[in-house]
Amino acid sequence: MVSFNLARTFKSIIILTDFDRSGIKLRKKVQEALISYGCSTDIRFWLFIRNNFSIKSVEDIPWLLQNHSID
């Protein structure tokens, strides 16, 4: 239901979940639901962090920003 309400309200949504196994499952599930309601999704930021850094949760992003130069 949340995915439906978001898709009705926004044309595109940035998805940012944790980077561990359960976060990956959740991201895929949310993304599939949003797409099924006609909403486009953006996971580029999620992919960038996952592929370039070894953090496991979104709560670690402030630490990442403070301790790394991100160009």
Buried (B, 14 or more C-beta within 10 A) or exposed (E): EEBEEBBEEEEEBEBBBBBEEEBBEBBEEBBEBBEEEEBEBEBEEBEEBBEEBEBEEBEBBEEBEEEEEEE
